[in-house]
Amino acid sequence: MTKVIVGTYHQVEATPVGPWGIMMAVAKGFYQSAKLMFIVFMVGGAVGILDIRSKNRRRKRHKKEI
C-alpha cells in the first residue's frame, strides 16, 4: 500500500539516458538477475525432460496394448 504524505512532493532534475546507457542498464539487469534466470532455465529444462519421458512412456504403453 502506498501512502501519500501531503506537502512532500517536489520535482527533481531530469537525467536523460543515451543509447549506450540503455544497453548497459539491460546488461547490468541481466548480470544482477543471473542466479534467478539460471534457476528458471534449469527448472524449465527439468520439466521439459519429464514431459518428454512421460510422453515416451505413454507411447510404449500404447504399443504394448496393440
Beta strands, then each sheet from edge to edge (+ up, - down):
end
